[in-house]
Amino acid sequence: MVRFKIAGRQRNVESYLLKATILLVTTVVACSSGEEAESTAQFVVRDSAGITIVTSESPAWASGFEWTIGPMITVVGEMEGAVEYQLFHALDATRLSDGTVAVANSGTSEIRFFDSNGRHIRTVGRSGGGPGEFSDKHGLRALGHWMGDTLYTWDLYAQTLSVFSPDGEFVRSNRLRNTNRMYFMSRMYGGGMFGDKTLALALIDPTGGADRSEGMQTRIVRYVRFSADGDSIVSLGDYEGAEWFIRFNPDGQGMRMTQPPFGREMTARAAFDRLFVATGKGYEIQVYRPDASLEMLIRKNHPAVAVTAEMRDWALEQQLAAVANHSANFQATLRRDYADMTMPEFLPPYRTIQVDENGNLWVREYLVGDDAPDLWSVFDSTGVWLGTVELPQGLEVFEIGDDYVLGRMEDELEVERIVIYSLMKSER
């Protein structure tokens, strides 16, 4: 088991600390027993041309009053048994107010409903182009709350938003208008729905002029706001996407695209009246209004961690283990590509982001190693760093509620399960 002992290099923040006000905020946190604890959180708030910049240096939660993950309360999915319990490419899921879990089972183009005990209730949808149907080949990419327990879905290949009742009855659908490009709403690129029911969708390589040469490449990602009827409203900005390593096949037929170890990633999440954009360039999250104006920059002092030879070797071992069933020639190709990749000097500051139902921002820290914990830093709606929550290893987070975390896990046999863990907030 690999454990890395690595020293970080603190970023220089003196330049703006001298020009800003350092706020020492003393808060009193009370729990149900009446016990109180004092917390001193240090952060910097400054204004620059109407943009609020919040830089946190220490968490606001007092010791002993942090949020923690409790027991698993719902499990959906089995290796054997009835087919409705066998999940295949479950790319999204959400929880309804009565505890029902709706799962976007993209591999079968279905929405499957389960009760809070994991018992199957009903299945709606199928492959096709009619009302309430989804494109084949994993077109069903996103599932969320439209209003209350009414659900919406995003079909990537049909470029269609559909609305379903809490019981799964099809209500209506709208396709994007006046475009022949493919817009994404997915776990990788993010996007989502604003509070006014308009959409934030991602367009890859918007100008069509991406560099097609070999080597390390990034592609531009443009986020666009659409009405629920499918009309484009406004561009929400262009950003450098994730880093990829490009290599053309020797026979000239196609190319290979591989995300390099420790490469920077980029995503965005729409929630309420905000679009949170995480570029991976420094520990900063940009917060935009639906009209594309910049509202806030959320920052946290973060040590830059150097990528070591030990880390590079560990990353190669991980990639080879993932293709252990492939041919020796395939693995040799992977080794050659790995040797030709340009490795970053430092680890990215974070991996991805989520926004919970209360508007708090969750940022997944970038830690490496077989036994590295899965730590998420939580920021409140004003941009202040509250503290850190450790989630179960291997959990791909789909949704964070007031008192639960929902996501997908796979076991060593790659059996998919949707799981819900309780979220314990000790101030209650």
C-alpha positions as CSV (number, residue, x, y, z in Angstrom):
1,M,0.0,0.0,0.0
2,V,1.4,3.4,-1.1
3,R,1.5,6.3,1.3
4,F,3.1,9.6,0.2
5,K,4.8,11.9,2.6
6,I,5.0,15.1,0.7
7,A,5.8,18.7,1.7
8,G,3.9,21.5,0.2
9,R,5.1,24.9,-0.9
10,Q,2.9,27.7,0.4
11,R,1.6,30.2,-2.3
12,N,2.6,33.8,-1.8
13,V,-0.4,35.7,-0.6
14,E,1.3,38.8,0.9
15,S,0.6,41.0,-2.1
16,Y,-3.2,41.1,-1.4
17,L,-3.2,40.5,2.3
18,L,-1.5,43.9,2.7
19,K,-4.3,45.6,0.7
20,A,-7.2,43.7,2.2
21,T,-8.9,43.5,5.5
22,I,-8.2,40.3,7.5
23,L,-11.4,39.3,9.2
24,L,-11.2,37.3,12.4
25,V,-14.7,36.0,12.8
26,T,-15.7,34.6,16.2
27,T,-18.8,32.4,16.1
28,V,-20.6,30.5,18.7
29,V,-21.8,27.0,17.7
30,A,-24.5,25.3,19.8
31,C,-25.6,21.7,19.7
32,S,-28.8,20.2,21.0
33,S,-27.3,19.5,24.4
34,G,-26.7,23.2,24.9
35,E,-22.9,22.9,24.7
36,E,-21.2,25.8,23.0
37,A,-17.9,26.1,21.2
38,E,-16.0,29.1,20.0
39,S,-14.6,29.1,16.5
40,T,-12.2,31.7,15.0
41,A,-12.1,31.6,11.3
42,Q,-9.6,33.8,9.4
43,F,-10.5,34.9,5.9
44,V,-10.0,37.9,3.6
45,V,-12.9,39.6,1.9
46,R,-12.2,42.4,-0.6
47,D,-14.0,44.0,-3.4
48,S,-12.6,44.6,-6.9
49,A,-14.8,46.4,-9.4
50,G,-17.9,45.0,-7.9
51,I,-16.5,41.4,-7.6
52,T,-16.3,39.9,-4.1
53,I,-13.1,38.0,-3.5
54,V,-13.1,35.7,-0.5
55,T,-9.8,34.0,0.5
56,S,-10.0,31.6,3.5
57,E,-7.0,30.7,5.6
58,S,-8.6,28.5,8.3
59,P,-11.9,26.7,8.6
60,A,-14.9,28.2,10.4
61,W,-16.1,25.0,12.1
62,A,-15.0,24.7,15.7
63,S,-13.2,21.6,16.7
64,G,-15.8,18.9,17.5
65,F,-18.6,20.6,15.6
66,E,-17.6,19.5,12.0
67,W,-19.9,17.6,9.6
68,T,-19.2,13.9,9.3
69,I,-20.5,11.0,7.3
70,G,-22.8,8.6,9.1
71,P,-24.0,5.1,8.2
72,M,-25.2,4.0,4.8
73,I,-29.0,4.3,4.8
74,T,-30.0,3.1,1.3
75,V,-28.4,0.7,-1.2
76,V,-29.7,0.1,-4.7
77,G,-28.2,-2.5,-7.0
78,E,-27.2,-6.2,-6.9
79,M,-24.9,-8.5,-8.8
80,E,-27.5,-11.2,-9.4
81,G,-31.2,-11.5,-9.2
82,A,-34.0,-9.7,-10.9
83,V,-32.9,-7.6,-13.9
84,E,-34.3,-4.3,-12.5
85,Y,-31.7,-4.5,-9.7
86,Q,-28.8,-4.9,-12.0
87,L,-27.5,-1.4,-12.9
88,F,-25.7,-0.7,-16.1
89,H,-24.0,2.6,-16.5
90,A,-26.1,4.4,-13.9
91,L,-24.8,7.9,-14.8
92,D,-27.0,9.9,-12.4
93,A,-29.5,9.6,-9.6
94,T,-31.5,11.7,-7.2
95,R,-33.6,11.3,-4.1
96,L,-37.2,12.4,-3.7
97,S,-38.8,13.9,-0.6
98,D,-40.3,10.6,0.5
99,G,-37.0,8.8,0.2
100,T,-37.6,7.3,-3.2
101,V,-34.5,7.1,-5.3
102,A,-34.7,7.7,-9.1
103,V,-31.8,6.2,-11.1
104,A,-30.8,7.2,-14.6
105,N,-29.8,3.7,-15.8
106,S,-28.2,5.0,-19.1
107,G,-27.1,1.5,-20.3
108,T,-30.8,0.5,-20.7
109,S,-32.2,4.0,-21.4
110,E,-34.4,3.8,-18.4
111,I,-35.3,5.7,-15.2
112,R,-35.7,3.1,-12.4
113,F,-37.4,4.0,-9.1
114,F,-36.6,2.4,-5.8
115,D,-38.0,3.0,-2.3
116,S,-35.8,4.0,0.7
117,N,-35.1,0.3,1.4
118,G,-33.7,-0.3,-2.1
119,R,-36.8,-2.2,-3.3
120,H,-37.7,-1.6,-6.9
121,I,-41.0,0.3,-7.5
122,R,-41.2,0.9,-11.2
123,T,-39.2,1.5,-14.4
124,V,-40.0,4.1,-17.1
125,G,-38.4,4.9,-20.4
126,R,-36.7,2.8,-23.1
127,S,-34.6,3.3,-26.2
128,G,-36.3,5.2,-28.9
129,G,-37.2,8.6,-30.3
130,G,-40.8,8.9,-28.9
131,P,-42.2,10.7,-25.9
132,G,-40.5,9.5,-22.7
133,E,-37.9,7.5,-24.6
134,F,-34.1,8.1,-24.7
135,S,-31.4,7.7,-27.3
136,D,-29.6,4.4,-27.3
137,K,-25.9,4.1,-26.5
138,H,-26.0,5.9,-23.2
139,G,-27.8,9.0,-24.3
140,L,-29.4,9.5,-20.8
141,R,-26.8,11.6,-19.1
142,A,-28.4,13.7,-16.4
143,L,-31.3,13.4,-14.0
144,G,-32.4,16.1,-11.5
145,H,-35.2,18.0,-9.8
146,W,-37.3,20.2,-12.0
147,M,-39.7,21.5,-9.4
148,G,-40.3,19.8,-6.1
149,D,-40.2,16.1,-6.9
150,T,-40.9,16.6,-10.6
151,L,-37.9,15.3,-12.5
152,Y,-36.0,16.4,-15.6
153,T,-33.6,14.4,-17.8
154,W,-31.0,15.4,-20.4
155,D,-30.6,13.2,-23.5
156,L,-27.2,13.9,-25.0
157,Y,-27.7,12.5,-28.5
158,A,-31.3,13.8,-28.9
159,Q,-30.3,17.2,-27.3
160,T,-33.6,17.0,-25.5
161,L,-34.8,18.1,-22.0
162,S,-37.7,15.9,-20.8
163,V,-39.9,16.4,-17.7
164,F,-41.4,13.5,-15.7
165,S,-43.9,13.5,-12.8
166,P,-42.7,12.1,-9.4
167,D,-44.3,8.8,-10.4
168,G,-42.4,8.7,-13.7
169,E,-45.2,9.8,-16.0
170,F,-43.9,11.6,-19.0
171,V,-45.0,15.3,-19.0
172,R,-43.2,17.0,-21.9
173,S,-39.9,17.4,-23.8
174,N,-38.1,20.2,-25.6
175,R,-35.2,19.9,-28.1
176,L,-32.5,22.6,-28.5
177,R,-33.4,24.9,-31.3
178,N,-31.3,26.5,-34.0
179,T,-28.1,24.4,-33.5
180,N,-26.5,21.3,-35.0
181,R,-23.8,21.1,-32.3
182,M,-23.8,18.7,-29.3
183,Y,-24.2,20.3,-25.9
184,F,-23.3,18.4,-22.7
185,M,-24.8,18.1,-19.3
186,S,-22.8,15.4,-17.6
187,R,-20.7,14.4,-14.6
188,M,-17.5,15.4,-16.4
189,Y,-18.5,18.7,-17.9
190,G,-21.2,19.6,-15.3
191,G,-23.8,22.2,-16.3
192,G,-27.2,21.9,-14.7
193,M,-30.3,24.0,-14.1
194,F,-30.6,27.4,-12.6
195,G,-33.4,28.3,-10.2
196,D,-35.5,29.9,-13.0
197,K,-35.4,26.6,-14.9
198,T,-33.0,27.7,-17.5
199,L,-30.1,25.4,-18.4
200,A,-26.4,25.6,-18.4
201,L,-24.9,23.3,-21.1
202,A,-21.3,22.7,-22.2
203,L,-20.2,23.0,-25.8
204,I,-16.8,21.4,-26.5
205,D,-14.5,23.2,-29.1
206,P,-17.1,25.9,-29.9
207,T,-15.2,27.3,-32.9
208,G,-14.3,23.9,-34.4
209,G,-10.7,24.9,-34.7
210,A,-9.1,22.7,-32.0
211,D,-5.4,21.7,-32.6
212,R,-5.4,18.2,-34.0
213,S,-1.6,17.6,-33.6
214,E,-0.1,14.9,-31.3
215,G,1.0,15.6,-27.7
216,M,-0.6,17.4,-24.8
217,Q,-3.8,19.3,-25.7
218,T,-6.6,21.2,-24.1
219,R,-9.9,22.0,-25.7
220,I,-12.1,25.0,-25.1
221,V,-15.3,24.5,-23.2
222,R,-18.1,27.1,-23.7
223,Y,-21.0,27.1,-21.3
224,V,-24.3,28.5,-22.7
225,R,-27.5,29.3,-21.0
226,F,-30.7,28.0,-22.7
227,S,-34.3,28.4,-21.9
228,A,-36.3,25.3,-21.0
229,D,-37.9,25.6,-24.5
230,G,-34.5,25.1,-26.1
231,D,-33.6,28.7,-27.1
232,S,-30.1,30.0,-26.6
233,I,-30.0,33.0,-24.2
234,V,-26.4,34.0,-23.4
235,S,-22.9,32.6,-23.5
236,L,-21.6,32.0,-20.0
237,G,-17.9,32.1,-21.1
238,D,-15.2,30.1,-22.7
239,Y,-12.7,28.1,-20.5
240,E,-9.7,25.8,-21.0
241,G,-11.0,22.3,-20.6
242,A,-9.2,19.2,-19.2
243,E,-5.8,18.2,-20.4
244,W,-5.5,15.3,-22.8
245,F,-2.6,13.4,-24.5
246,I,-3.2,12.8,-28.2
247,R,-1.5,10.1,-30.2
248,F,-2.5,9.0,-33.7
249,N,-2.7,5.3,-34.5
250,P,0.1,3.9,-36.7
251,D,-2.4,2.8,-39.3
252,G,-3.8,6.3,-39.6
253,Q,-7.2,5.1,-38.5
254,G,-8.2,7.2,-35.6
255,M,-6.4,8.4,-32.6
256,R,-6.0,7.8,-28.9
257,M,-7.0,10.4,-26.3
258,T,-5.8,9.8,-22.7
259,Q,-6.1,12.0,-19.7
260,P,-2.6,12.2,-18.3
261,P,-1.9,11.4,-14.6
262,F,-2.3,14.5,-12.4
263,G,-3.7,16.5,-15.3
264,R,-5.8,19.6,-14.6
265,E,-9.5,19.1,-15.0
266,M,-12.3,21.6,-15.4
267,T,-16.0,21.6,-14.7
268,A,-18.9,23.9,-13.8
269,R,-22.2,23.5,-11.8
270,A,-25.4,25.5,-12.1
271,A,-27.4,25.8,-9.0
272,F,-30.0,28.4,-7.8
273,D,-28.9,31.7,-9.4
274,R,-25.3,30.9,-9.8
275,L,-22.8,29.1,-12.1
276,F,-19.8,27.8,-10.2
277,V,-16.8,27.4,-12.5
278,A,-13.7,25.3,-11.5
279,T,-10.9,25.7,-13.9
280,G,-8.2,23.9,-11.9
281,K,-5.9,26.9,-12.3
282,G,-5.0,27.6,-8.7
283,Y,-7.4,27.1,-5.7
284,E,-10.1,29.4,-7.1
285,I,-13.8,28.9,-8.0
286,Q,-15.4,31.5,-10.1
287,V,-19.1,32.3,-9.4
288,Y,-21.2,33.8,-12.2
289,R,-24.7,35.1,-12.3
290,P,-27.1,33.7,-14.9
291,D,-26.5,36.8,-17.0
292,A,-22.8,35.8,-17.3
293,S,-21.6,38.6,-14.9
294,L,-18.9,37.6,-12.4
295,E,-20.2,37.8,-8.9
296,M,-17.5,36.2,-6.7
297,L,-14.1,34.5,-6.5
298,I,-13.8,31.8,-3.9
299,R,-10.2,31.0,-2.9
300,K,-8.4,29.0,-0.2
301,N,-4.8,29.2,0.7
302,H,-3.4,25.9,-0.6
303,P,0.2,24.5,-0.6
304,A,1.5,23.6,-4.1
305,V,2.5,19.9,-3.9
306,A,5.3,18.8,-6.2
307,V,4.7,15.7,-8.4
308,T,7.4,13.1,-7.4
309,A,8.9,10.2,-9.2
310,E,7.1,7.9,-6.7
311,M,3.8,9.5,-7.7
312,R,4.5,9.0,-11.4
313,D,5.3,5.3,-10.8
314,W,2.2,4.8,-8.7
315,A,0.0,6.4,-11.5
316,L,1.5,4.1,-14.1
317,E,0.7,1.1,-11.9
318,Q,-2.9,2.2,-11.5
319,Q,-3.3,2.6,-15.3
320,L,-1.7,-0.8,-16.0
321,A,-4.0,-2.4,-13.4
322,A,-7.0,-1.0,-15.1
323,V,-6.1,-2.6,-18.4
324,A,-4.8,-5.9,-16.9
325,N,-7.1,-7.9,-19.1
326,H,-5.9,-6.3,-22.3
327,S,-3.2,-7.6,-24.6
328,A,0.5,-7.2,-24.0
329,N,0.7,-5.0,-27.0
330,F,-1.9,-2.7,-25.7
331,Q,-0.1,-2.4,-22.3
332,A,3.2,-1.7,-24.1
333,T,1.4,1.1,-26.1
334,L,0.2,2.5,-22.8
335,R,3.7,2.5,-21.4
336,R,5.1,4.3,-24.4
337,D,2.4,6.9,-24.3
338,Y,3.0,7.4,-20.6
339,A,6.7,7.9,-21.2
340,D,6.0,10.6,-23.8
341,M,3.5,12.5,-21.7
342,T,4.6,15.8,-20.2
343,M,3.9,15.5,-16.4
344,P,2.9,18.6,-14.5
345,E,5.3,20.0,-12.0
346,F,2.6,20.2,-9.3
347,L,-0.6,18.4,-8.4
348,P,-3.8,20.2,-9.4
349,P,-5.4,22.0,-6.4
350,Y,-8.6,20.0,-6.5
351,R,-10.5,17.4,-8.6
352,T,-14.1,18.5,-9.0
353,I,-16.9,20.4,-7.3
354,Q,-20.5,19.9,-6.2
355,V,-23.2,22.2,-4.9
356,D,-25.6,20.9,-2.2
357,E,-29.3,21.7,-1.8
358,N,-28.5,24.6,0.6
359,G,-26.2,26.3,-1.8
360,N,-22.9,25.3,-0.1
361,L,-20.0,24.6,-2.5
362,W,-18.1,21.3,-2.0
363,V,-14.6,21.0,-3.5
364,R,-12.9,17.6,-3.7
365,E,-9.3,17.9,-2.7
366,Y,-6.6,16.4,-4.9
367,L,-4.9,13.6,-2.9
368,V,-3.0,10.6,-4.3
369,G,-2.0,7.2,-3.0
370,D,-3.8,3.9,-2.3
371,D,-4.9,4.9,1.1
372,A,-5.5,8.6,0.5
373,P,-8.7,9.8,2.1
374,D,-11.5,11.4,0.0
375,L,-11.6,14.9,1.5
376,W,-14.0,17.6,0.4
377,S,-13.8,21.2,1.5
378,V,-17.1,22.9,2.1
379,F,-17.7,26.6,1.5
380,D,-20.9,28.5,2.5
381,S,-22.9,30.7,0.2
382,T,-20.8,33.7,1.1
383,G,-17.6,31.9,0.0
384,V,-16.2,31.2,3.5
385,W,-14.4,27.9,4.1
386,L,-16.4,26.0,6.7
387,G,-14.3,22.9,7.0
388,T,-13.5,19.5,5.5
389,V,-15.7,16.4,5.2
390,E,-14.2,12.9,4.6
391,L,-16.4,10.8,2.2
392,P,-16.2,7.0,1.7
393,Q,-13.5,6.0,-0.7
394,G,-14.7,5.0,-4.2
395,L,-17.9,7.1,-3.9
396,E,-18.8,9.1,-7.1
397,V,-21.0,11.9,-5.7
398,F,-24.2,12.6,-7.6
399,E,-26.2,14.7,-5.0
400,I,-25.7,16.2,-1.6
401,G,-28.8,17.0,0.4
402,D,-29.3,18.6,3.8
403,D,-28.7,15.4,5.7
404,Y,-27.4,12.9,3.1
405,V,-24.9,12.2,0.3
406,L,-25.9,10.2,-2.7
407,G,-23.6,8.6,-5.2
408,R,-22.5,5.5,-7.1
409,M,-19.9,2.9,-6.0
410,E,-18.5,-0.1,-7.8
411,D,-17.0,-3.2,-6.1
412,E,-14.0,-5.3,-7.3
413,L,-16.3,-7.1,-9.8
414,E,-17.5,-3.7,-11.2
415,V,-21.0,-4.2,-9.9
416,E,-22.7,-0.8,-9.7
417,R,-24.7,0.4,-6.7
418,I,-26.4,3.6,-5.8
419,V,-25.8,4.3,-2.2
420,I,-27.0,7.0,0.3
421,Y,-25.0,7.9,3.4
422,S,-26.3,10.1,6.2
423,L,-24.7,13.5,6.6
424,M,-24.3,14.3,10.3
425,K,-24.2,18.0,11.3
426,S,-23.2,18.2,15.0
427,E,-24.6,21.7,15.5
428,R,-28.1,20.1,15.5
